[in-house]
Amino acid sequence: MFLTQIDGPFELLAKARRFIFPLPLIGTFLYSLIACPFCIGMQAGWITYLIYAPHLTWSPWELIVWSFAGGTSNLLLETWLSKTYERKI
């Protein structure tokens, strides 16, 4: 919710959205990826695992666990933030 709505400093995110989202195939895919809190959390989870884990000991099972942990934590955080944000309005 917030990544698709906030403009960021100096409107950098808004400018990136205006440039990327109108593209026929890439824009639709990236919008659906950013609009889904579980999807963006999964991406953050596996990227964090690849950065955090030593490169010679990568495990596919740990990669899956980190992906789902990132997705679940981001989904819970997004739900909590959206309910908190709704109460203030």
Backbone as CSV, one residue per row, in Angstrom:
resi,resn,N_x,N_y,N_z,CA_x,CA_y,CA_z,C_x,C_y,C_z
1,MET,0.821,-1.175,0.000,0.000,0.000,0.000,0.871,1.247,0.000
2,PHE,1.825,1.314,0.868,2.596,2.538,1.009,3.571,2.758,-0.134
3,LEU,4.150,1.696,-0.688,5.084,1.878,-1.804,4.392,2.358,-3.068
4,THR,3.122,2.044,-3.210,2.401,2.497,-4.391,1.813,3.885,-4.212
5,GLN,1.905,4.447,-2.987,1.275,5.735,-2.730,2.246,6.841,-2.341
6,ILE,3.357,6.517,-1.674,4.256,7.579,-1.226,5.113,8.075,-2.383
7,ASP,5.521,9.324,-2.304,6.327,9.923,-3.368,7.816,9.838,-3.090
8,GLY,8.204,9.722,-1.830,9.611,9.639,-1.486,10.284,11.000,-1.465
9,PRO,11.530,11.033,-1.066,12.243,12.308,-1.046,12.465,12.827,-2.464
10,PHE,12.240,14.105,-2.649,12.385,14.765,-3.951,11.518,14.111,-5.025
11,GLU,10.448,13.436,-4.605,9.508,12.739,-5.494,10.202,11.707,-6.388
12,LEU,11.235,11.054,-5.865,11.971,10.057,-6.653,11.114,8.841,-6.990
13,LEU,10.341,8.352,-6.003,9.496,7.192,-6.272,8.373,7.541,-7.243
14,ALA,7.826,8.739,-7.126,6.766,9.157,-8.056,7.303,9.259,-9.481
15,LYS,8.497,9.799,-9.639,9.099,9.896,-10.974,9.394,8.515,-11.551
16,ALA,9.874,7.595,-10.701,10.151,6.230,-11.168,8.857,5.530,-11.578
17,ARG,7.791,5.721,-10.790,6.504,5.115,-11.155,5.979,5.687,-12.468
18,ARG,6.067,6.990,-12.667,5.585,7.596,-13.913,6.392,7.111,-15.117
19,PHE,7.647,6.766,-14.918,8.484,6.288,-16.018,8.280,4.800,-16.297
20,ILE,8.235,3.983,-15.232,8.238,2.527,-15.404,6.844,1.944,-15.609
21,PHE,5.847,2.413,-14.871,4.538,1.770,-14.918,3.844,1.849,-16.277
22,PRO,4.017,2.897,-17.088,3.362,2.900,-18.410,3.952,1.902,-19.412
23,LEU,5.116,1.335,-19.141,5.703,0.367,-20.071,4.802,-0.860,-20.164
24,PRO,4.608,-1.419,-21.359,3.600,-2.465,-21.561,3.754,-3.701,-20.673
25,LEU,4.877,-4.369,-20.678,5.018,-5.619,-19.924,5.672,-5.418,-18.569
26,ILE,6.714,-4.631,-18.521,7.466,-4.445,-17.282,6.655,-3.674,-16.255
27,GLY,5.947,-2.643,-16.693,5.187,-1.804,-15.770,4.091,-2.566,-15.050
28,THR,3.365,-3.398,-15.776,2.298,-4.185,-15.165,2.855,-5.180,-14.155
29,PHE,3.952,-5.837,-14.513,4.568,-6.805,-13.614,5.091,-6.125,-12.346
30,LEU,5.799,-5.013,-12.501,6.348,-4.332,-11.329,5.259,-3.756,-10.443
31,TYR,4.178,-3.250,-11.032,3.086,-2.726,-10.204,2.459,-3.843,-9.387
32,SER,2.221,-4.991,-10.000,1.630,-6.104,-9.252,2.597,-6.615,-8.184
33,LEU,3.883,-6.533,-8.444,4.873,-6.958,-7.454,4.923,-5.989,-6.268
34,ILE,4.852,-4.696,-6.531,4.915,-3.696,-5.465,3.598,-3.595,-4.718
35,ALA,2.484,-3.832,-5.395,1.172,-3.703,-4.760,0.892,-4.840,-3.775
36,CYS,1.569,-5.947,-3.908,1.349,-7.107,-3.040,2.386,-7.107,-1.917
37,PRO,1.954,-6.910,-0.649,2.937,-6.869,0.439,3.651,-8.203,0.652
38,PHE,2.973,-9.331,0.423,3.624,-10.623,0.595,4.705,-10.830,-0.464
39,CYS,4.418,-10.402,-1.692,5.379,-10.576,-2.793,6.650,-9.778,-2.561
40,ILE,6.501,-8.527,-2.178,7.683,-7.700,-1.967,8.458,-8.184,-0.737
41,GLY,7.758,-8.727,0.257,8.434,-9.292,1.424,9.228,-10.537,1.077
42,MET,8.670,-11.375,0.192,9.410,-12.568,-0.239,10.675,-12.186,-0.992
43,GLN,10.572,-11.173,-1.860,11.760,-10.715,-2.583,12.815,-10.202,-1.602
44,ALA,12.373,-9.422,-0.629,13.314,-8.911,0.367,13.918,-10.047,1.187
45,GLY,13.133,-11.088,1.462,13.624,-12.221,2.247,14.737,-12.983,1.556
46,TRP,14.549,-13.346,0.293,15.604,-14.121,-0.374,16.823,-13.270,-0.691
47,ILE,16.617,-11.977,-0.965,17.770,-11.108,-1.194,18.577,-10.943,0.089
48,THR,17.874,-10.803,1.219,18.564,-10.708,2.504,19.343,-11.982,2.798
49,TYR,18.751,-13.132,2.494,19.455,-14.396,2.716,20.724,-14.472,1.877
50,LEU,20.633,-14.104,0.613,21.818,-14.184,-0.252,22.916,-13.228,0.190
51,ILE,22.541,-12.100,0.759,23.543,-11.155,1.261,24.113,-11.639,2.596
52,TYR,23.254,-12.195,3.454,23.645,-12.566,4.812,24.436,-13.870,4.876
53,ALA,24.030,-14.879,4.133,24.645,-16.205,4.243,25.999,-16.240,3.549
54,PRO,26.938,-17.028,4.083,28.208,-17.220,3.373,27.954,-17.883,2.019
55,HIS,28.662,-17.438,1.006,28.361,-17.851,-0.359,28.600,-19.328,-0.632
56,LEU,29.455,-19.970,0.108,29.736,-21.376,-0.159,28.774,-22.316,0.546
57,THR,27.934,-21.784,1.424,27.037,-22.648,2.186,25.571,-22.329,1.927
58,TRP,25.228,-21.844,0.737,23.823,-21.570,0.440,23.030,-22.867,0.429
59,SER,21.879,-22.826,1.049,21.006,-23.985,1.102,19.649,-23.607,0.506
60,PRO,19.100,-24.428,-0.382,17.794,-24.084,-0.954,16.682,-24.038,0.096
61,TRP,16.778,-24.884,1.105,15.736,-24.887,2.135,15.798,-23.618,2.969
62,GLU,16.997,-23.173,3.293,17.110,-21.923,4.042,16.647,-20.739,3.200
63,LEU,16.914,-20.779,1.913,16.442,-19.731,1.015,14.918,-19.665,1.017
64,ILE,14.262,-20.806,0.988,12.799,-20.853,1.025,12.274,-20.338,2.359
65,VAL,12.915,-20.743,3.446,12.479,-20.290,4.769,12.633,-18.773,4.897
66,TRP,13.762,-18.241,4.458,13.977,-16.795,4.519,12.969,-16.061,3.638
67,SER,12.651,-16.621,2.481,11.676,-15.989,1.591,10.307,-15.911,2.250
68,PHE,9.839,-17.029,2.814,8.531,-17.028,3.455,8.525,-16.202,4.740
69,ALA,9.642,-16.185,5.448,9.721,-15.352,6.651,9.634,-13.871,6.278
70,GLY,10.313,-13.481,5.216,10.232,-12.097,4.763,8.841,-11.733,4.300
71,GLY,8.207,-12.630,3.558,6.850,-12.379,3.083,5.845,-12.280,4.206
72,THR,5.940,-13.186,5.159,5.010,-13.177,6.283,5.208,-11.954,7.164
73,SER,6.456,-11.627,7.469,6.694,-10.463,8.323,6.253,-9.174,7.642
74,ASN,6.468,-9.063,6.340,6.033,-7.867,5.629,4.510,-7.799,5.548
75,LEU,3.859,-8.937,5.376,2.400,-8.962,5.341,1.816,-8.542,6.685
76,LEU,2.395,-9.045,7.779,1.924,-8.647,9.113,2.179,-7.164,9.377
77,LEU,3.345,-6.676,8.988,3.668,-5.266,9.175,2.743,-4.380,8.340
78,GLU,2.469,-4.762,7.122,1.577,-3.990,6.261,0.159,-3.962,6.823
79,THR,-0.317,-5.097,7.347,-1.644,-5.143,7.948,-1.714,-4.241,9.164
80,TRP,-0.707,-4.305,10.015,-0.677,-3.471,11.212,-0.612,-1.986,10.857
81,LEU,0.232,-1.629,9.879,0.347,-0.228,9.480,-0.934,0.285,8.826
82,SER,-1.575,-0.537,8.020,-2.802,-0.073,7.373,-3.923,0.123,8.391
83,LYS,-4.005,-0.746,9.404,-5.021,-0.554,10.449,-4.706,0.662,11.310
84,THR,-3.446,0.888,11.592,-3.050,2.072,12.357,-3.329,3.328,11.561
85,TYR,-3.042,3.302,10.275,-3.262,4.460,9.411,-4.747,4.758,9.251
86,GLU,-5.610,3.711,9.175,-7.046,3.908,9.057,-7.636,4.552,10.301
87,ARG,-7.114,4.217,11.474,-7.632,4.792,12.717,-7.383,6.286,12.813
88,LYS,-6.276,6.753,12.245,-5.938,8.167,12.337,-6.755,9.017,11.390
89,ILE,-7.310,8.418,10.361,-8.079,9.206,9.386,-9.485,9.439,9.868
